[in-house]
């Protein structure tokens, strides 16, 4: 247990059934069959807004998985607290928390590691520190990610 003072709240949240979020945020994190997903709760897609109101829309990022230094997918065990999620893998722990209502911080293990996922936004641009994904039209959703570590591999398919 990483936070003994919060032991009464350890693993109360099961993100397979109740998404993790923070007060005032529209972002939610949930565990799904193929990995973790990041959703914007009121997100509408401009392609066909009228037919999608009230329906489940695709996550902004789905199938988020943790990778080792060789790019292999890591198995993980999730620990939950009210303020953070801990993904315990064989190479160490990934910590995920909300910095505020719009920003999520992921603290990876010290060893070489990474993340993979499917970003469901129409345009994607990368740079030396991360990337920017946007959806155009009525939606105008913007997702920015960056790291202070050296990026060894960065691909868009």
DSSP file (Angstrom, degrees, kcal/mol; ACC not computed):
  #  RESIDUE AA STRUCTURE BP1 BP2  ACC     N-H-->O    O-->H-N    N-H-->O    O-->H-N    TCO  KAPPA ALPHA  PHI   PSI    X-CA   Y-CA   Z-CA
    1    1 A X              0   0    0      0, 0.0     3,-0.3     0, 0.0     6,-0.1   0.000 360.0 360.0 360.0 124.9    0.0    0.0    0.0
    2    2 A X        +     0   0    0      1,-0.2     2,-0.4     2,-0.1     5,-0.0   0.736 360.0  38.7 -82.4 -24.2    1.5    3.3   -1.2
    3    3 A X    >   +     0   0    0      1,-0.1     3,-1.9     3,-0.1    -1,-0.2  -0.716  62.9 177.4-129.8  80.5   -0.5    5.7    1.0
    4    4 A X  G >  S+     0   0    0     -2,-0.4     3,-1.7    -3,-0.3     4,-0.2   0.807  79.5  62.3 -57.1 -32.7   -1.1    4.1    4.5
    5    5 A X  G 3  S+     0   0    0      1,-0.3     3,-0.3     2,-0.1    -1,-0.3   0.751 106.0  47.4 -65.8 -21.5   -3.0    7.1    5.8
    6    6 A X  G X  S+     0   0    0     -3,-1.9     3,-2.0     1,-0.2     4,-0.5   0.057  72.8 123.4-104.1  24.0   -5.6    6.5    3.1
    7    7 A X  G X   +     0   0    0     -3,-1.7     3,-0.9     1,-0.3    -1,-0.2   0.800  67.5  61.8 -58.9 -30.3   -5.9    2.8    3.8
    8    8 A X  G 3  S+     0   0    0     -3,-0.3    -1,-0.3     1,-0.2    -2,-0.1   0.742 109.5  42.3 -66.4 -21.2   -9.7    3.1    4.5
    9    9 A X  G X  S+     0   0    0     -3,-2.0     3,-1.4     2,-0.0     4,-0.4   0.383  83.2 127.8-105.4   1.7  -10.1    4.3    0.9
   10   10 A X  T <  S-     0   0    0     -3,-0.9    71,-0.2    -4,-0.5    -3,-0.0  -0.437  86.1  -9.3 -66.3 125.0   -7.8    1.8   -0.8
   11   11 A X  T 3  S+     0   0    0     69,-3.1    -1,-0.3    -2,-0.2    70,-0.1   0.725  89.8 128.2  59.8  27.9   -9.5   -0.1   -3.7
   12   12 A X    <   +     0   0    0     -3,-1.4     2,-0.4    68,-0.3    -2,-0.1   0.869  63.1  66.5 -73.3 -37.3  -13.0    1.3   -3.0
   13   13 A X        -     0   0    0     -4,-0.4     2,-0.6    67,-0.0    67,-0.1  -0.715  66.7-164.6 -87.2 130.2  -13.3    2.4   -6.6
   14   14 A X    >>  -     0   0    0     -2,-0.4     4,-2.5     1,-0.1     3,-2.2  -0.932   5.9-160.5-112.0 104.7  -13.4   -0.3   -9.2
   15   15 A X  T 34 S+     0   0    0     -2,-0.6    16,-2.1     1,-0.3     5,-0.1   0.480  84.8  72.0 -72.6   0.9  -12.7    1.5  -12.5
   16   16 A X  T 34 S+     0   0    0     14,-0.2    -1,-0.3     3,-0.1     3,-0.1   0.768 118.7  17.9 -75.4 -26.3  -14.2   -1.4  -14.5
   17   17 A X  T <4 S+     0   0    0     -3,-2.2     2,-0.4     1,-0.3    -2,-0.2   0.673 133.1  37.6-115.8 -27.9  -17.6   -0.3  -13.2
   18   18 A X  S  < S-     0   0    0     -4,-2.5    -1,-0.3    11,-0.0    -2,-0.1  -0.950  83.0-129.3-132.1 110.6  -17.1    3.3  -12.0
   19   19 A X        -     0   0    0     -2,-0.4     2,-0.4    -3,-0.1    11,-0.2  -0.202  21.5-118.7 -61.5 150.2  -14.8    5.6  -14.0
   20   20 A X  B     +A   29   0A   0      9,-3.1     9,-2.4    -5,-0.1     2,-0.3  -0.741  50.7 138.8 -88.7 133.4  -12.1    7.5  -12.1
   21   21 A X        -     0   0    0     -2,-0.4     2,-0.3     7,-0.2     7,-0.1  -0.887  42.0-116.3-155.1-177.0  -12.3   11.3  -12.3
   22   22 A X    >   -     0   0    0      5,-0.4     3,-2.1    -2,-0.3     5,-0.1  -0.923  46.5 -75.5-129.9 161.3  -11.9   14.4  -10.1
   23   23 A X  T 3  S+     0   0    0     -2,-0.3     3,-0.1     1,-0.3    78,-0.0  -0.275 116.5  10.7 -57.1 129.9  -14.3   17.1   -9.1
   24   24 A X  T 3  S+     0   0    0      1,-0.3     2,-0.3    76,-0.0    -1,-0.3   0.402  99.0 123.3  84.7  -2.7  -15.2   19.5  -11.9
   25   25 A X    <   -     0   0    0     -3,-2.1    -1,-0.3     1,-0.1    77,-0.1  -0.659  50.5-160.2 -94.0 148.3  -13.5   17.5  -14.6
   26   26 A X        +     0   0    0     75,-0.6    15,-3.3    -2,-0.3     2,-0.3   0.409  69.5  96.7 -97.6  -2.1  -15.2   16.2  -17.7
   27   27 A X  E     - B   0  40A   0     74,-0.5    -5,-0.4    13,-0.2     2,-0.3  -0.689  52.8-175.3 -90.0 139.7  -12.4   13.6  -18.2
   28   28 A X  E     - B   0  39A   0     11,-2.3    11,-2.5    -2,-0.3     2,-0.4  -0.985  15.1-151.1-134.3 147.9  -12.9   10.0  -17.0
   29   29 A X  E     +AB  20  38A   0     -9,-2.4    -9,-3.1    -2,-0.3     2,-0.3  -0.968  22.9 173.0-116.3 129.8  -10.5    7.0  -16.9
   30   30 A X  E     - B   0  37A   0      7,-1.9     7,-2.7    -2,-0.4     2,-0.5  -0.977  31.6-123.6-137.6 150.8  -12.0    3.5  -17.1
   31   31 A X  E     + B   0  36A   0    -16,-2.1     2,-0.2    -2,-0.3     5,-0.2  -0.822  37.1 176.0 -91.7 129.3  -10.7    0.0  -17.4
   32   32 A X  E >   - B   0  35A   0      3,-3.1     3,-1.5    -2,-0.5   -16,-0.0  -0.736  46.3 -88.6-126.2 176.4  -12.0   -1.9  -20.4
   33   33 A X  T 3  S+     0   0    0      1,-0.3     3,-0.1    -2,-0.2    -2,-0.0   0.849 124.7  36.3 -56.3 -40.2  -11.4   -5.3  -22.0
   34   34 A X  T 3  S-     0   0    0      1,-0.2     2,-0.3    31,-0.0    -1,-0.3   0.239 128.4 -67.5-101.7  13.5   -8.5   -4.1  -24.2
   35   35 A X  E <  S-B   32   0A   0     -3,-1.5    -3,-3.1    28,-0.1     2,-0.2  -0.926  75.8 -30.5 138.1-162.3   -6.9   -1.6  -21.8
   36   36 A X  E     -BC  31  64A   0     28,-2.3    28,-3.0    -2,-0.3     2,-0.4  -0.638  52.1-155.2 -92.6 149.0   -7.6    1.7  -20.2
   37   37 A X  E     -B   30   0A   0     -7,-2.7    -7,-1.9    -2,-0.2     2,-0.5  -0.952   9.1-151.4-126.6 150.1   -9.7    4.4  -21.8
   38   38 A X  E     -BC  29  61A   0     23,-3.0    23,-1.8    -2,-0.4    22,-1.5  -0.982  23.9-176.6-116.5 120.7   -9.8    8.2  -21.5
   39   39 A X  E     -B   28   0A   0    -11,-2.5   -11,-2.3    -2,-0.5     2,-0.6  -0.898  28.8-141.6-120.7 148.0  -13.2    9.8  -22.2
   40   40 A X  E >   -B   27   0A   0     -2,-0.4     3,-1.8   -13,-0.2   -13,-0.2  -0.953  25.2-144.5-100.9 116.3  -14.6   13.3  -22.3
   41   41 A X  T 3  S+     0   0    0    -15,-3.3    -1,-0.1    -2,-0.6   -14,-0.1   0.758  91.9  33.0 -63.0 -30.4  -18.0   12.9  -20.8
   42   42 A X  T 3  S+     0   0    0    -16,-0.2    -1,-0.3    -3,-0.1     2,-0.3   0.080  84.9 144.5-112.1  25.6  -19.9   15.4  -22.9
   43   43 A X    <   -     0   0    0     -3,-1.8     2,-0.4   -17,-0.2    14,-0.1  -0.461  26.5-171.5 -73.0 127.1  -18.0   15.0  -26.1
   44   44 A X        -     0   0    0     -2,-0.3     2,-0.5    95,-0.1     5,-0.1  -0.921  18.7-133.8-112.4 143.6  -19.9   15.2  -29.4
   45   45 A X    >   -     0   0    0     -2,-0.4     3,-0.9     3,-0.1     7,-0.2  -0.852   8.3-142.7 -98.4 131.3  -18.4   14.4  -32.7
   46   46 A X  G >  S+     0   0    0     -2,-0.5     3,-0.6    90,-0.4    -1,-0.1   0.684  87.7  80.7 -67.9 -18.8  -19.1   17.0  -35.4
   47   47 A X  G 3  S-     0   0    0      1,-0.3    -1,-0.2     2,-0.1    90,-0.0   0.883 121.3  -7.0 -58.4 -39.2  -19.5   14.3  -38.2
   48   48 A X  G <> S+     0   0    0     -3,-0.9     4,-0.8     1,-0.1     3,-0.5  -0.407  73.3 165.5-156.8  69.5  -23.1   13.6  -37.2
   49   49 A X  H X> S+     0   0    0     -3,-0.6     3,-1.1     1,-0.2     4,-1.0   0.895  73.3  56.9 -59.9 -45.6  -24.0   15.4  -34.0
   50   50 A X  H 34 S+     0   0    0      1,-0.3     3,-0.3     2,-0.2    -1,-0.2   0.838 109.3  45.0 -61.3 -34.4  -27.8   14.9  -34.2
   51   51 A X  H 34 S+     0   0    0     -3,-0.5    -1,-0.3     1,-0.2    -2,-0.2   0.626 113.7  50.7 -84.3 -11.3  -27.6   11.1  -34.4
   52   52 A X  H X< S+     0   0    0     -3,-1.1     3,-2.3    -4,-0.8    -2,-0.2   0.517  72.8 121.5-105.5  -5.6  -25.1   10.8  -31.6
   53   53 A X  T 3< S+     0   0    0     -4,-1.0     3,-0.1     1,-0.3    -9,-0.1  -0.395  88.7   7.8 -61.1 127.4  -26.7   12.9  -28.8
   54   54 A X  T 3  S+     0   0    0      1,-0.3    -1,-0.3    -2,-0.1     2,-0.2   0.470 107.1 113.5  81.9   2.1  -27.1   10.6  -25.8
   55   55 A X  S <  S-     0   0    0     -3,-2.3     2,-0.6     1,-0.0    -1,-0.3  -0.660  79.0 -93.6-103.1 161.6  -25.2    7.7  -27.3
   56   56 A X        -     0   0    0     -2,-0.2     2,-0.2    -3,-0.1     3,-0.1  -0.624  45.6-160.2 -71.5 119.9  -21.9    6.2  -26.2
   57   57 A X        -     0   0    0     -2,-0.6     3,-0.1     1,-0.1   -14,-0.1  -0.642  29.1 -86.9 -97.5 158.6  -19.2    7.9  -28.2
   58   58 A X        -     0   0    0     -2,-0.2    -1,-0.1     1,-0.1     4,-0.0  -0.299  51.1-101.0 -62.3 150.1  -15.7    6.5  -28.7
   59   59 A X        -     0   0    0      1,-0.1    61,-0.3   -20,-0.1   -20,-0.2  -0.313  22.1-122.6 -64.9 153.1  -13.2    7.3  -26.1
   60   60 A X  S    S+     0   0    0    -22,-1.5    60,-3.0     1,-0.3     2,-0.4   0.937 105.7  13.5 -61.1 -45.3  -10.7   10.1  -26.9
   61   61 A X  E    S+CD  38 119A   0    -23,-1.8   -23,-3.0    58,-0.2    -1,-0.3  -0.997  82.2 177.5-130.4 128.2   -8.0    7.5  -26.2
   62   62 A X  E     + D   0 118A   0     56,-2.6    56,-3.2    -2,-0.4   -25,-0.2  -0.847  57.6  30.2-126.0 165.8   -8.8    3.8  -26.0
   63   63 A X  E    S+     0   0A   0     -2,-0.3     2,-0.4    54,-0.2    -1,-0.2   0.878  71.5 179.9  54.5  42.2   -6.8    0.6  -25.5
   64   64 A X  E     +C   36   0A   0    -28,-3.0   -28,-2.3    -3,-0.2     2,-0.3  -0.619   6.8 176.8 -72.1 125.2   -4.2    2.5  -23.5
   65   65 A X  E     - D   0 116A   0     51,-2.5    51,-2.1    -2,-0.4     2,-0.4  -0.940  29.4-120.3-131.8 154.4   -1.6   -0.1  -22.5
   66   66 A X  E     - D   0 115A   0      8,-0.4     8,-3.1    -2,-0.3     2,-0.3  -0.761  30.4-160.2 -95.7 139.5    1.7    0.0  -20.6
   67   67 A X  E     -ED  73 114A   0     47,-2.7    47,-2.0    -2,-0.4     6,-0.2  -0.877  11.9-132.0-122.6 149.5    4.9   -1.1  -22.4
   68   68 A X  E >   - D   0 113A   0      4,-2.3     3,-1.9    -2,-0.3    45,-0.2  -0.267  49.5 -82.8 -84.3-176.7    8.3   -2.2  -21.3
   69   69 A X  T 3  S+     0   0    0     43,-0.7    44,-0.2     1,-0.3    -1,-0.1   0.686 130.9  52.9 -63.5 -19.5   11.5   -0.9  -22.9
   70   70 A X  T 3  S-     0   0    0     42,-0.2    -1,-0.3     2,-0.1    43,-0.1   0.385 121.1-104.6 -95.6   2.3   11.2   -3.3  -25.8
   71   71 A X  S <  S+     0   0    0     -3,-1.9     2,-0.3     1,-0.3    -2,-0.1   0.589  71.8 145.4  86.6  11.0    7.6   -2.3  -26.6
   72   72 A X        -     0   0    0      1,-0.1    -4,-2.3     0, 0.0    -1,-0.3  -0.638  55.7-107.7 -84.5 140.2    6.0   -5.4  -25.1
   73   73 A X  B     -E   67   0A   0     -2,-0.3     2,-0.4    -6,-0.2    -6,-0.2  -0.422  34.3-140.9 -66.5 135.3    2.6   -5.0  -23.5
   74   74 A X        -     0   0    0     -8,-3.1    -8,-0.4    -2,-0.1     2,-0.2  -0.817   5.5-130.9-102.7 137.4    2.8   -5.3  -19.7
   75   75 A X        -     0   0    0     -2,-0.4    15,-0.5   -10,-0.1     2,-0.3  -0.536  35.2-170.8 -72.6 150.7    0.2   -7.0  -17.5
   76   76 A X        -     0   0    0     -2,-0.2     2,-0.4    13,-0.1    13,-0.2  -0.982  26.4-142.7-146.3 157.9   -0.8   -4.8  -14.5
   77   77 A X  E     -F   88   0B   0     11,-1.7    11,-2.9    -2,-0.3     2,-0.5  -0.980  27.7-136.0-117.0 132.7   -2.8   -4.8  -11.3
   78   78 A X  E     -F   87   0B   0     -2,-0.4     2,-0.4     9,-0.2     9,-0.2  -0.779  17.8-173.2 -97.4 130.1   -4.8   -1.7  -10.5
   79   79 A X  E     -F   86   0B   0      7,-2.8     7,-2.9    -2,-0.5     2,-0.4  -0.964  14.7-155.9-112.2 137.5   -4.8   -0.1   -7.1
   80   80 A X  E     +F   85   0B   0     -2,-0.4   -69,-3.1     5,-0.2   -68,-0.3  -0.909  19.0 169.2-119.8 145.3   -7.2    2.8   -6.6
   81   81 A X        -     0   0    0      3,-2.2     3,-0.3    -2,-0.4   -71,-0.1  -0.896  49.8-103.1-135.6 164.5   -7.3    5.7   -4.2
   82   82 A X  S    S+     0   0    0     -2,-0.3   -61,-0.1     1,-0.2     3,-0.1   0.807 121.6  35.3 -60.9 -27.0   -9.6    8.8   -4.2
   83   83 A X  S    S+     0   0    0      1,-0.2    15,-0.5    14,-0.1     2,-0.3   0.571 124.4  12.2-105.5 -11.6   -6.7   10.9   -5.6
   84   84 A X  E     - G   0  97B   0     -3,-0.3    -3,-2.2    13,-0.2     2,-0.4  -0.994  55.1-130.5-160.1 163.3   -4.8    8.5   -7.9
   85   85 A X  E     -FG  80  96B   0     11,-2.8    11,-2.8    -2,-0.3     2,-0.5  -0.944  20.1-156.3-115.1 142.2   -4.6    5.1   -9.7
   86   86 A X  E     -FG  79  95B   0     -7,-2.9    -7,-2.8    -2,-0.4     2,-0.7  -0.984   2.3-162.9-122.1 123.6   -1.6    2.9   -9.4
   87   87 A X  E     -FG  78  94B   0      7,-3.0     7,-2.4    -2,-0.5     2,-0.6  -0.904  12.6-156.4-106.7 105.8   -0.8    0.4  -12.2
   88   88 A X  E     +FG  77  93B   0    -11,-2.9   -11,-1.7    -2,-0.7     5,-0.2  -0.740  20.7 170.2 -89.2 117.2    1.6   -2.2  -10.8
   89   89 A X  E >   - G   0  92B   0      3,-2.4     3,-0.9    -2,-0.6   -13,-0.1  -0.663  50.0 -98.4-118.5 174.4    3.6   -3.9  -13.5
   90   90 A X  T 3  S+     0   0    0    -15,-0.5     3,-0.1     1,-0.2   -14,-0.1   0.710 124.2  46.8 -68.8 -18.6    6.6   -6.2  -13.5
   91   91 A X  T 3  S-     0   0    0      1,-0.4    20,-0.4    20,-0.0     2,-0.3   0.484 127.1 -75.2 -99.9  -3.1    9.0   -3.3  -14.2
   92   92 A X  E <   -G   89   0B   0     -3,-0.9    -3,-2.4    17,-0.1     2,-0.4  -0.873  62.0 -46.7 139.2-171.9    7.5   -0.9  -11.6
   93   93 A X  E     -G   88   0B   0     -2,-0.3     2,-0.5    -5,-0.2    -5,-0.2  -0.799  31.2-154.4-104.9 136.8    4.5    1.3  -10.9
   94   94 A X  E     -G   87   0B   0     -7,-2.4    -7,-3.0    -2,-0.4     2,-0.4  -0.933  16.8-156.2-100.1 126.7    2.7    3.8  -13.1
   95   95 A X  E     -GH  86 107B   0     12,-2.6    12,-3.1    -2,-0.5     2,-0.4  -0.895   8.9-171.0-105.2 134.5    0.9    6.5  -11.1
   96   96 A X  E     +GH  85 106B   0    -11,-2.8   -11,-2.8    -2,-0.4     2,-0.3  -0.993  16.5 150.9-127.3 128.7   -2.0    8.4  -12.7
   97   97 A X  E     -GH  84 105B   0      8,-2.3     8,-3.2    -2,-0.4     2,-0.5  -0.971  45.5-104.0-148.8 162.3   -3.6   11.4  -11.1
   98   98 A X  E     - H   0 104B   0    -15,-0.5     6,-0.3    -2,-0.3     3,-0.1  -0.798  18.0-167.8 -88.9 126.3   -5.5   14.6  -12.1
   99   99 A X  S    S-     0   0    0      4,-2.6     2,-0.2    -2,-0.5    -1,-0.2   0.865  77.3 -33.6 -75.5 -38.7   -3.4   17.7  -11.8
  100  100 A X  S    S-     0   0    0      3,-1.3     3,-0.4    -3,-0.1    -1,-0.3  -0.837  88.9 -62.2-159.2-166.3   -6.6   19.7  -12.2
  101  101 A X  S    S+     0   0    0     -2,-0.2   -75,-0.6     1,-0.2   -74,-0.5   0.643 132.7  31.6 -67.2 -14.4   -9.9   19.3  -14.1
  102  102 A X  S    S+     0   0    0    -77,-0.1     2,-0.4     1,-0.1    -1,-0.2   0.513 108.7  68.8-119.7  -9.1   -8.2   19.3  -17.5
  103  103 A X        -     0   0    0     -3,-0.4    -4,-2.6   -76,-0.0    -3,-1.3  -0.949  53.5-165.7-125.0 132.5   -4.7   17.8  -16.9
  104  104 A X  E     -H   98   0B   0     -2,-0.4     2,-0.5    -6,-0.3    -6,-0.2  -0.936   9.9-154.2-112.9 135.5   -3.8   14.2  -16.1
  105  105 A X  E     -H   97   0B   0     -8,-3.2    -8,-2.3    -2,-0.4     2,-0.5  -0.932   5.9-167.8-111.1 130.5   -0.3   13.3  -14.9
  106  106 A X  E     -H   96   0B   0     -2,-0.5     2,-0.7   -10,-0.2   -10,-0.2  -0.979   3.8-163.3-117.1 120.9    1.2    9.9  -15.5
  107  107 A X  E     -H   95   0B   0    -12,-3.1   -12,-2.6    -2,-0.5     2,-0.1  -0.904  15.5-159.0-104.1 110.3    4.4    9.1  -13.5
  108  108 A X        -     0   0    0     -2,-0.7   -14,-0.2   -14,-0.2   -15,-0.1  -0.315  26.3 -86.6 -84.9 169.2    6.1    6.0  -15.1
  109  109 A X        -     0   0    0    -17,-0.1    -1,-0.2     1,-0.1   -17,-0.1  -0.210  40.6-109.2 -64.2 165.8    8.6    3.7  -13.5
  110  110 A X  S    S+     0   0    0    -19,-0.1     3,-0.1     2,-0.1    -1,-0.1   0.815  94.3  85.5 -68.3 -31.4   12.3    4.6  -13.7
  111  111 A X  S    S-     0   0    0    -20,-0.4     2,-0.1     1,-0.2   -20,-0.0  -0.198 102.3 -76.8 -68.2 162.8   13.1    1.8  -16.2
  112  112 A X  S    S+     0   0    0      1,-0.0   -43,-0.7   -42,-0.0     2,-0.3  -0.418  76.5 138.6 -59.0 129.7   12.7    2.3  -19.9
  113  113 A X  E     -D   68   0A   0    -45,-0.2     2,-0.3   -44,-0.2   -45,-0.2  -0.914  26.1-174.5-161.1-179.5    8.9    2.0  -20.6
  114  114 A X  E     -D   67   0A   0    -47,-2.0   -47,-2.7    -2,-0.3     2,-0.3  -0.949  20.2-110.1-168.0-172.5    6.1    3.5  -22.6
  115  115 A X  E     -D   66   0A   0     -2,-0.3     2,-0.3   -49,-0.2   -49,-0.2  -0.949  19.4-168.5-133.3 152.1    2.4    3.8  -23.4
  116  116 A X  E     +D   65   0A   0    -51,-2.1   -51,-2.5    -2,-0.3     2,-0.3  -0.968  20.3 138.4-136.6 157.6    0.4    2.8  -26.4
  117  117 A X  E     -     0   0A   0     -2,-0.3     2,-0.6   -53,-0.2   -54,-0.2  -0.970  49.5 -95.5 179.5 171.4   -3.2    3.6  -27.4
  118  118 A X  E     -D   62   0A   0    -56,-3.2   -56,-2.6    -2,-0.3     2,-0.6  -0.934  30.8-154.0-108.4 118.3   -5.6    4.5  -30.1
  119  119 A X  E     -D   61   0A   0     -2,-0.6     2,-0.9   -58,-0.2   -58,-0.2  -0.837   2.0-156.7 -95.2 119.8   -6.4    8.3  -30.3
  120  120 A X        +     0   0    0    -60,-3.0     2,-0.3    -2,-0.6   -59,-0.1  -0.385  54.1 109.7 -96.7  55.4   -9.8    8.9  -31.8
  121  121 A X  S    S-     0   0    0     -2,-0.9    14,-0.2   -61,-0.1    -2,-0.1  -0.936  71.2-122.8-126.4 153.5   -9.3   12.4  -33.1
  122  122 A X  S    S+     0   0    0     -2,-0.3     2,-0.4    12,-0.1    13,-0.2   0.784  88.3  39.7 -73.6 -30.3   -9.0   13.4  -36.7
  123  123 A X  E     -I  134   0C   0     11,-2.4    11,-2.1     2,-0.0     2,-0.4  -0.951  60.8-176.4-126.4 142.5   -5.6   15.1  -36.9
  124  124 A X  E     +I  133   0C   0     -2,-0.4     2,-0.4     9,-0.2     9,-0.2  -0.998   4.4 177.8-140.4 132.6   -2.3   14.2  -35.2
  125  125 A X  E     -I  132   0C   0      7,-2.5     7,-2.9    -2,-0.4     2,-0.3  -0.998  12.2-158.9-132.8 136.2    1.0   16.0  -35.1
  126  126 A X  E     +I  131   0C   0     -2,-0.4     5,-0.3     5,-0.2     2,-0.2  -0.784  11.0 175.9-112.9 159.2    4.1   14.9  -33.2
  127  127 A X  E >   -I  130   0C   0      3,-2.4     3,-0.5    -2,-0.3    -2,-0.0  -0.777  52.4 -76.2-142.8-170.1    7.2   16.7  -32.0
  128  128 A X  T 3  S+     0   0    0     -2,-0.2    23,-0.4     1,-0.2     3,-0.1   0.693 128.5  38.5 -69.3 -18.2   10.3   15.9  -29.9
  129  129 A X  T 3  S-     0   0    0     21,-0.1    18,-1.8    16,-0.1     2,-0.3   0.523 127.7 -67.1-109.2  -8.9    8.3   16.1  -26.6
  130  130 A X  E <   -IJ 127 146C   0     -3,-0.5    -3,-2.4    16,-0.2     2,-0.3  -0.879  60.3 -86.8 161.1-128.1    5.0   14.5  -27.5
  131  131 A X  E     -IJ 126 145C   0     14,-2.3    14,-2.4    -2,-0.3     2,-0.4  -0.991  13.2-123.8-170.8 173.3    2.1   15.4  -29.8
  132  132 A X  E     -IJ 125 144C   0     -7,-2.9    -7,-2.5    -2,-0.3     2,-0.4  -1.000  19.1-171.8-133.8 130.8   -1.1   17.2  -30.4
  133  133 A X  E     -IJ 124 143C   0     10,-3.0    10,-3.2    -2,-0.4     2,-0.3  -0.975  11.0-179.9-121.8 138.8   -4.4   15.6  -31.6
  134  134 A X  E     -IJ 123 142C   0    -11,-2.1   -11,-2.4    -2,-0.4     2,-0.5  -0.961  23.6-146.6-137.0 154.0   -7.4   17.7  -32.6
  135  135 A X        -     0   0    0      6,-2.3     5,-0.3    -2,-0.3     6,-0.2  -0.989  25.9-147.3-115.6 130.0  -10.9   17.1  -33.9
  136  136 A X    >   +     0   0    0     -2,-0.5     3,-0.6     4,-0.2   -90,-0.4  -0.370  55.0  35.6 -91.2 171.6  -12.2   19.8  -36.2
  137  137 A X  T 3  S-     0   0    0      1,-0.2    -2,-0.1     2,-0.2   -90,-0.0  -0.586 119.9 -16.7  90.7-149.1  -15.7   21.2  -36.7
  138  138 A X  T 3  S+     0   0    0     -2,-0.2    -1,-0.2     1,-0.2   -94,-0.1   0.819 134.1  57.4 -62.2 -32.8  -18.3   21.6  -33.9
  139  139 A X    <   +     0   0    0     -3,-0.6    -1,-0.2     1,-0.1    -2,-0.2   0.958  68.1 177.2 -67.1 -55.7  -16.4   19.4  -31.6
  140  140 A X        +     0   0    0     -5,-0.3     2,-0.3     1,-0.2    -4,-0.2   0.813  15.7 169.7  50.4  38.8  -13.0   21.2  -31.5
  141  141 A X        -     0   0    0     -6,-0.2    -6,-2.3    -5,-0.1     2,-0.4  -0.588  14.7-164.5 -77.4 140.3  -11.5   18.8  -29.0
  142  142 A X  E     -J  134   0C   0     -2,-0.3     2,-0.5    -8,-0.2    -8,-0.2  -0.996   8.5-171.8-132.0 130.5   -7.8   19.1  -28.4
  143  143 A X  E     -J  133   0C   0    -10,-3.2   -10,-3.0    -2,-0.4     2,-0.4  -0.988   5.9-176.4-123.5 124.4   -5.5   16.6  -26.7
  144  144 A X  E     +J  132   0C   0     -2,-0.5     2,-0.4   -12,-0.2   -12,-0.2  -0.971   2.0 179.7-121.8 134.4   -1.9   17.5  -25.9
  145  145 A X  E     +J  131   0C   0    -14,-2.4   -14,-2.3    -2,-0.4     2,-0.3  -0.989   5.3 166.3-133.2 147.2    0.6   15.1  -24.5
  146  146 A X  E     -J  130   0C   0     -2,-0.4     2,-0.3   -16,-0.2   -16,-0.2  -0.970  14.8-157.8-151.7 164.8    4.2   15.6  -23.5
  147  147 A X        -     0   0    0    -18,-1.8     4,-0.1    -2,-0.3    -2,-0.0  -0.965  21.4-145.5-141.9 156.4    7.1   14.0  -21.6
  148  148 A X  S    S+     0   0    0     -2,-0.3     2,-0.2     2,-0.1    -1,-0.0   0.311  80.1  87.3-103.0   6.6   10.3   15.2  -20.0
  149  149 A X  S    S-     0   0    0    -20,-0.1     2,-0.3     1,-0.1    -2,-0.1  -0.608  93.9 -90.2 -97.2 163.2   12.0   11.8  -20.9
  150  150 A X        -     0   0    0     -2,-0.2     2,-0.6     1,-0.1    -2,-0.1  -0.590  39.4-131.6 -72.0 129.4   13.7   11.0  -24.2
  151  151 A X        -     0   0    0    -23,-0.4     3,-0.1    -2,-0.3    -1,-0.1  -0.754  25.3-179.5 -85.5 119.0   11.3    9.5  -26.7
  152  152 A X  S    S+     0   0    0     -2,-0.6     2,-0.3     1,-0.3    -1,-0.2   0.802  71.3  12.5 -88.2 -32.5   12.8    6.3  -28.1
  153  153 A X        +     0   0    0      2,-0.0     2,-0.3     0, 0.0    -1,-0.3  -0.985  61.4 170.2-148.4 134.2    9.9    5.4  -30.4
  154  154 A X        +     0   0    0     -2,-0.3     2,-0.4    -3,-0.1   -28,-0.1  -0.900  13.7 168.3-147.8 111.9    6.9    7.5  -31.5
  155  155 A X        -     0   0    0     -2,-0.3     2,-0.4     2,-0.0    -2,-0.0  -0.952  22.9-160.0-133.8 150.1    4.6    6.3  -34.3
  156  156 A X              0   0    0     -2,-0.4    -2,-0.0     1,-0.1   -30,-0.0  -0.994 360.0 360.0-123.2 129.6    1.3    7.2  -35.8
  157  157 A X              0   0    0     -2,-0.4    -1,-0.1     0, 0.0    -2,-0.0   0.377 360.0 360.0-119.0 360.0   -0.6    4.6  -37.9
